[in-house]
Amino acid sequence: METYSVEMRDGSTILRGSVPINHFASLAKTGSPDDVIDIDLARRFNANFVFGHPKDIEALRKIAPHIRIPAAGRNLSPEAIHWLETGERGSSSNALFDAAMQCSVAVDVGRDKCAQPHDPADFVRCRSMVNAIPAARAELSRAATVSPQWARVVERCDVLCSTLDSEMAKPENSHRAHATYALLQKIVDEAQLLRGLCVRAKRRTETGIHGRFRAAYAVREQHMRLPATLPRGVAGRRSPVGLR
């Protein structure tokens, strides 16, 4: 039977093992409506889930174990190494780090190397990473080559930052950024739509090329057709309609 453990640390909850969904729902109810799940801390504590109030999560982050850096990352700048060890990391910030630094260090093997920010929390992690590492900030444009989605995020980065700052300046939005979330979704949808249009255009082009090829082949085939009746002495029966 699968088991799991629950550890309370500085007001946050650390779950290890396979947690049945009904048990997880019961545990979540013990917290506050403002509780958040932190995937970075879960990784640093070798746990499945870590959640708690944002203030408790930040306090826990200060005492969390450092992540071991792969050998390929030991020659990076001190700022980059410090972020890899102690920074608040997620799928999209890891992908952005590897793209900007032109390395394969942050993204774990088998994980999505093109993951883009899907919500304000993802975007905040990406922004914090860029602000913490001058070399990544200087080469932010490299992320635009990762995917159409990243290209749009990089293009609209200033708008995203200003929208987020405007929302966070309001006390009632201390942990909510609905406008930023909507803008991120719009940017990703636009990129997917553009990609779809490009794919369809490519298919139409290829179809046109193949169509022209088939037409040219049909003309060539027409010239190769044998007469309906072969001359006497060549064959004693009618030939096929043509070469196929």
PEFENSUL-V517354 format. One record per pair of residues at least 12 apart in sequence whose ideal C-beta (glycine too) atoms are under 10 Angstrom apart, sorted by the first residue. I is the first residue (numbers start at 1). J is the second residue. Records with the same first field share a line. If there is no record, write none. Layout:
I: J / J
This chain:
1: 18
2: 17 / 18 / 19 / 20
3: 16 / 17 / 18 / 19
4: 16 / 17 / 18 / 19 / 20 / 23 / 24 / 27 / 47 / 48 / 49
5: 17 / 19 / 47 / 48
6: 19 / 23 / 27 / 30 / 49
7: 45 / 47 / 50
8: 30 / 52
9: 41 / 45 / 50 / 52 / 56 / 59 / 60 / 63 / 64
10: 52 / 55 / 56 / 57 / 58 / 59 / 60 / 61 / 62 / 63
11: 31 / 35 / 52 / 53 / 55 / 56 / 57 / 59 / 60
12: 31 / 35 / 36 / 38 / 41 / 45 / 50 / 51 / 52 / 53 / 55 / 56 / 57 / 58 / 59 / 60 / 61
13: 27 / 28 / 30 / 31 / 35 / 37 / 47 / 49 / 50 / 51 / 52 / 56
14: 41 / 42 / 45 / 46 / 47 / 48 / 49 / 50 / 51 / 52 / 60
15: 27 / 37 / 42 / 45 / 47 / 48 / 49 / 50 / 51
16: 42 / 45 / 46 / 47 / 48 / 49 / 50
17: 47 / 48
18: 48
19: 48 / 49
24: 48 / 49 / 51
27: 49 / 51
28: 49 / 51
31: 51 / 52 / 53 / 56
32: 52 / 53 / 54 / 56
33: 53 / 175
34: 52 / 53 / 54 / 55 / 174 / 175 / 176
35: 51 / 52 / 53 / 54 / 56 / 57 / 175
36: 50 / 51 / 52 / 53 / 54 / 56 / 57 / 121 / 175
37: 49 / 50 / 51 / 52 / 57 / 121
38: 50 / 51 / 52 / 54 / 57 / 58 / 60 / 61 / 64 / 88 / 90 / 121
39: 88 / 89 / 90 / 91 / 121 / 125
40: 57 / 61 / 64 / 67 / 86 / 87 / 88 / 89 / 90 / 93 / 94 / 125
41: 57 / 58 / 60 / 61 / 64 / 65 / 88 / 89
43: 64 / 65 / 67 / 89 / 90 / 108
44: 60 / 61 / 64 / 65 / 66 / 67 / 85 / 86 / 88 / 89
45: 60 / 64 / 65
46: 65
50: 64
53: 175
54: 174 / 175
57: 88
58: 88
61: 86 / 87 / 88
62: 86
64: 86
65: 85 / 86
66: 82 / 84 / 85 / 86
67: 84 / 85 / 86 / 87 / 89 / 106
68: 84 / 85
69: 81 / 84 / 85 / 105 / 106
70: 84 / 103 / 104 / 105 / 106 / 108 / 109
71: 105
72: 103 / 104 / 105
73: 85 / 97 / 98 / 101 / 103 / 104 / 105 / 106
74: 105
75: 103
76: 97 / 101 / 103 / 105 / 133 / 135
77: 101 / 133 / 134 / 135 / 136
78: 133
79: 129 / 132 / 133 / 134 / 135 / 136 / 137
80: 97 / 100 / 101 / 103 / 105 / 106 / 129 / 132 / 133 / 134 / 135 / 136
81: 105 / 133
82: 132 / 133
83: 97 / 106 / 128 / 129 / 130 / 132 / 133 / 136
84: 97 / 101 / 105 / 106 / 129 / 133
86: 132
87: 106 / 125 / 128 / 129 / 132 / 133
88: 121 / 124 / 125 / 128 / 129 / 132
89: 106 / 125 / 128 / 129
90: 115 / 117 / 118 / 119 / 121 / 122 / 123 / 124 / 125 / 126 / 129
91: 106 / 107 / 108 / 111 / 112 / 113 / 114 / 115 / 116 / 117 / 118 / 122 / 125
92: 112 / 114 / 115 / 116 / 117 / 118 / 119 / 121 / 122 / 123 / 125 / 126 / 129 / 143 / 149 / 150 / 153
93: 106 / 115 / 117 / 122 / 123 / 124 / 125 / 126 / 127 / 128 / 129 / 130 / 136
94: 106 / 107 / 108 / 111 / 112 / 113 / 115 / 125 / 126 / 129
95: 107 / 111 / 112 / 113 / 114 / 115 / 116 / 117 / 126 / 143 / 146 / 147 / 150
96: 115 / 116 / 117 / 122 / 125 / 126 / 127 / 129 / 130 / 136 / 140 / 142 / 143 / 146 / 150 / 153 / 154
97: 126 / 129 / 130 / 133 / 136 / 143
98: 113 / 136 / 142 / 143 / 146
99: 113 / 114 / 136 / 139 / 140 / 141 / 142 / 143 / 144 / 145 / 146 / 147 / 150 / 154
100: 126 / 129 / 130 / 133 / 135 / 136 / 137 / 138 / 139 / 140 / 141 / 142 / 143 / 146
101: 133 / 135 / 136 / 139 / 142
102: 135 / 139 / 142
106: 129
112: 147
113: 146 / 147
114: 143 / 146 / 147 / 148 / 149 / 150
115: 146 / 147 / 149 / 150
116: 143 / 146 / 147 / 148 / 149 / 150 / 151 / 152 / 153 / 154 / 184 / 187 / 188 / 191
117: 149 / 150 / 153 / 160 / 180 / 184 / 187 / 188
118: 149 / 181 / 184 / 185 / 188
119: 177 / 180 / 181 / 184 / 185
120: 160 / 163 / 164 / 167 / 168 / 175 / 176 / 177 / 178 / 179 / 180 / 181 / 183 / 184
121: 175 / 177 / 180 / 181
122: 153 / 181 / 184
123: 153 / 157 / 160 / 161 / 163 / 164 / 177 / 180 / 181 / 183 / 184
124: 164 / 168 / 177 / 180
126: 140 / 143 / 153 / 157 / 160
127: 157 / 160 / 161 / 164
130: 143 / 157
140: 154 / 157
141: 154 / 155 / 157
142: 154
143: 157
147: 191 / 195
148: 188 / 190 / 191 / 192 / 193 / 194 / 195 / 196 / 198
149: 184 / 187 / 188 / 189 / 190 / 191 / 192 / 194 / 195
150: 188 / 191
151: 187 / 191 / 194 / 195
152: 184 / 186 / 187 / 188 / 189 / 190 / 191 / 192 / 194
153: 184 / 187 / 188 / 191
155: 187 / 190 / 191
156: 183 / 184 / 186 / 187 / 190
157: 187
159: 180 / 183 / 187
160: 180 / 183 / 184 / 187
161: 180
162: 180
163: 177 / 179 / 180 / 181 / 182 / 183 / 184
164: 177 / 179 / 180 / 181 / 183 / 184
165: 177 / 180
166: 179 / 180
167: 179 / 180 / 181
168: 180
221: 242 / 243 / 244
222: 242
224: 242 / 243
225: 239 / 240 / 241 / 242 / 243
226: 238 / 239 / 240 / 241 / 242 / 243
227: 239 / 242
228: 240 / 241 / 242
